Amino acid sequence: MNVLEVDGFKAKIEFDPDLDLFRGEILGLNGSADFYGKSPASLRKEFKNSLKVFLEVCEEKGIEPTKEFSGKFNLRIPPRLHSEISAKAAASNKSINQWVVEVLEESVNE
């Protein structure tokens, strides 16, 4: 997935062959905001415009613009993988949660 970041907001970028344009969808919002462009420069410009409009509408309506995350999510994995994760965590003297958080942070920061 291609990600573009502007002013601390992120958008996933995909190519739309029907329109012959790149489409961006701003992530983590309490609604939908997208934009289109032919080049990286036009994508950034349209990203800023779309975000500005979205934030203005949220302010007018008294809506929090971004989603709130609890920091908790359920994950279903195969028992074999659960066993392997448990062994890796124990070998590192960490809880499964601590070990998984570290692995996820490393993956996100790559």
C-alpha atoms as a printed R data frame, in Angstrom:
    type eleno elety resid chain resno       x       y       z
1   ATOM     1    CA   MET     A     1   0.000   0.000   0.000
2   ATOM     2    CA   ASN     A     2   1.258   3.443  -0.872
3   ATOM     3    CA   VAL     A     3   0.798   6.018   1.882
4   ATOM     4    CA   LEU     A     4   1.043   9.789   1.592
5   ATOM     5    CA   GLU     A     5   1.335  11.932   4.731
6   ATOM     6    CA   VAL     A     6   0.346  15.600   5.009
7   ATOM     7    CA   ASP     A     7   0.122  17.600   8.253
8   ATOM     8    CA   GLY     A     8   0.207  14.409  10.342
9   ATOM     9    CA   PHE     A     9  -2.676  12.797   8.426
10  ATOM    10    CA   LYS     A    10  -2.140   9.731   6.241
11  ATOM    11    CA   ALA     A    11  -3.875   8.646   3.069
12  ATOM    12    CA   LYS     A    12  -3.666   5.441   1.104
13  ATOM    13    CA   ILE     A    13  -3.009   6.001  -2.568
14  ATOM    14    CA   GLU     A    14  -4.213   3.745  -5.382
15  ATOM    15    CA   PHE     A    15  -4.327   4.097  -9.135
16  ATOM    16    CA   ASP     A    16  -7.780   4.259 -10.750
17  ATOM    17    CA   PRO     A    17  -7.332   3.003 -14.329
18  ATOM    18    CA   ASP     A    18 -10.880   4.011 -15.312
19  ATOM    19    CA   LEU     A    19 -10.147   7.666 -14.523
20  ATOM    20    CA   ASP     A    20  -6.424   7.475 -15.318
21  ATOM    21    CA   LEU     A    21  -5.806   9.215 -11.973
22  ATOM    22    CA   PHE     A    22  -4.402   8.388  -8.582
23  ATOM    23    CA   ARG     A    23  -7.008   8.278  -5.806
24  ATOM    24    CA   GLY     A    24  -6.253   9.042  -2.193
25  ATOM    25    CA   GLU     A    25  -8.388   8.160   0.812
26  ATOM    26    CA   ILE     A    26  -7.570   9.914   4.087
27  ATOM    27    CA   LEU     A    27  -7.258   7.385   6.902
28  ATOM    28    CA   GLY     A    28  -8.369   7.576  10.531
29  ATOM    29    CA   LEU     A    29 -11.191  10.061  10.035
30  ATOM    30    CA   ASN     A    30 -14.698   9.938  11.472
31  ATOM    31    CA   GLY     A    31 -16.016  10.063   7.938
32  ATOM    32    CA   SER     A    32 -14.892   9.773   4.373
33  ATOM    33    CA   ALA     A    33 -12.574  12.140   2.534
34  ATOM    34    CA   ASP     A    34 -10.905  11.338  -0.753
35  ATOM    35    CA   PHE     A    35  -9.065  13.177  -3.497
36  ATOM    36    CA   TYR     A    36  -7.613  12.624  -6.971
37  ATOM    37    CA   GLY     A    37  -4.482  13.713  -8.803
38  ATOM    38    CA   LYS     A    38  -2.249  12.924 -11.776
39  ATOM    39    CA   SER     A    39   1.091  13.518 -10.033
40  ATOM    40    CA   PRO     A    40   2.561  13.520  -6.532
41  ATOM    41    CA   ALA     A    41   2.378  17.325  -6.468
42  ATOM    42    CA   SER     A    42  -1.283  17.388  -7.476
43  ATOM    43    CA   LEU     A    43  -2.074  14.604  -4.987
44  ATOM    44    CA   ARG     A    44  -0.517  16.619  -2.137
45  ATOM    45    CA   LYS     A    45  -2.420  19.737  -3.185
46  ATOM    46    CA   GLU     A    46  -5.746  17.911  -3.410
47  ATOM    47    CA   PHE     A    47  -5.021  16.063  -0.142
48  ATOM    48    CA   LYS     A    48  -4.619  19.416   1.626
49  ATOM    49    CA   ASN     A    49  -7.783  20.795   0.022
50  ATOM    50    CA   SER     A    50  -9.877  17.733   0.867
51  ATOM    51    CA   LEU     A    51  -8.567  17.654   4.435
52  ATOM    52    CA   LYS     A    52  -9.228  21.375   4.900
53  ATOM    53    CA   VAL     A    53 -12.836  21.012   3.745
54  ATOM    54    CA   PHE     A    54 -13.368  17.926   5.916
55  ATOM    55    CA   LEU     A    55 -11.972  19.665   9.020
56  ATOM    56    CA   GLU     A    56 -14.082  22.782   8.358
57  ATOM    57    CA   VAL     A    57 -17.270  20.711   8.081
58  ATOM    58    CA   CYS     A    58 -16.413  18.857  11.293
59  ATOM    59    CA   GLU     A    59 -15.862  22.152  13.102
60  ATOM    60    CA   GLU     A    60 -19.151  23.586  11.801
61  ATOM    61    CA   LYS     A    61 -21.050  20.481  12.946
62  ATOM    62    CA   GLY     A    62 -19.154  20.055  16.221
63  ATOM    63    CA   ILE     A    63 -17.861  16.638  15.220
64  ATOM    64    CA   GLU     A    64 -14.506  15.228  16.312
65  ATOM    65    CA   PRO     A    65 -12.668  14.749  12.974
66  ATOM    66    CA   THR     A    66 -10.549  11.726  13.901
67  ATOM    67    CA   LYS     A    67 -11.461   8.279  15.141
68  ATOM    68    CA   GLU     A    68 -10.607   7.389  18.719
69  ATOM    69    CA   PHE     A    69  -8.723   4.132  19.245
70  ATOM    70    CA   SER     A    70  -8.914   2.211  22.527
71  ATOM    71    CA   GLY     A    71  -5.588   0.462  22.105
72  ATOM    72    CA   LYS     A    72  -7.322  -2.919  22.231
73  ATOM    73    CA   PHE     A    73  -8.236  -5.302  19.439
74  ATOM    74    CA   ASN     A    74  -9.010  -8.996  19.218
75  ATOM    75    CA   LEU     A    75  -6.890 -11.136  16.990
76  ATOM    76    CA   ARG     A    76  -7.625 -14.688  15.905
77  ATOM    77    CA   ILE     A    77  -4.585 -16.713  14.926
78  ATOM    78    CA   PRO     A    78  -3.916 -20.400  14.335
79  ATOM    79    CA   PRO     A    79  -3.074 -22.366  17.511
80  ATOM    80    CA   ARG     A    80   0.377 -23.259  16.134
81  ATOM    81    CA   LEU     A    81   1.217 -19.566  15.682
82  ATOM    82    CA   HIS     A    82  -0.108 -18.792  19.179
83  ATOM    83    CA   SER     A    83   2.216 -21.461  20.559
84  ATOM    84    CA   GLU     A    84   5.218 -20.068  18.664
85  ATOM    85    CA   ILE     A    85   4.491 -16.523  19.832
86  ATOM    86    CA   SER     A    86   4.138 -17.710  23.404
87  ATOM    87    CA   ALA     A    87   7.518 -19.491  23.211
88  ATOM    88    CA   LYS     A    88   9.246 -16.438  21.668
89  ATOM    89    CA   ALA     A    89   7.779 -14.146  24.317
90  ATOM    90    CA   ALA     A    90   8.771 -16.456  27.161
91  ATOM    91    CA   ALA     A    91  12.290 -16.804  25.765
92  ATOM    92    CA   SER     A    92  12.523 -12.990  25.784
93  ATOM    93    CA   ASN     A    93  11.200 -12.790  29.369
94  ATOM    94    CA   LYS     A    94   8.196 -10.830  28.102
95  ATOM    95    CA   SER     A    95   4.456 -11.270  28.130
96  ATOM    96    CA   ILE     A    96   2.827 -12.152  24.835
97  ATOM    97    CA   ASN     A    97   1.364  -8.636  24.766
98  ATOM    98    CA   GLN     A    98   4.762  -6.974  25.280
99  ATOM    99    CA   TRP     A    99   6.390  -9.153  22.633
100 ATOM   100    CA   VAL     A   100   3.635  -8.596  20.060
101 ATOM   101    CA   VAL     A   101   3.638  -4.820  20.658
102 ATOM   102    CA   GLU     A   102   7.394  -4.726  19.977
103 ATOM   103    CA   VAL     A   103   7.045  -6.790  16.799
104 ATOM   104    CA   LEU     A   104   4.190  -4.595  15.554
105 ATOM   105    CA   GLU     A   105   6.103  -1.395  16.348
106 ATOM   106    CA   GLU     A   106   9.116  -2.678  14.430
107 ATOM   107    CA   SER     A   107   6.912  -3.547  11.468
108 ATOM   108    CA   VAL     A   108   5.170  -0.151  11.439
109 ATOM   109    CA   ASN     A   109   8.469   1.736  11.732
110 ATOM   110    CA   GLU     A   110  10.134  -0.067   8.789
